[in-house]
Amino acid sequence: MTPKRPRDPNQLAKSIVDIATGQKSDRDPTPEEQRKDPAAAALGRRGGKARAEGMSAEKRSEIAKKAAASRWKRD
């Protein structure tokens, strides 16, 4: 996935020049370039989906109710 380009024409032109001169990369850094463990990064991408698969329906429902209550709680 490439980084999002700026909408402002002047910022876009600067970004293009930076990429062309090699001052800025045209892609997101890999986990290895960020000094992250690739296996840990892969597990992190699974995130909540993997966590939900390991829970019972009752536990997921309990967590959802608690989240809804905190969203709708009045100050």
Secondary structure by P-SEA (a helix, b strand, c coil): ccccccccaaaaaaaaaaaaaccccccccccccccccaaaaaaaaacaaaaaaaccaaaaaaaaaaaaaaaaccc
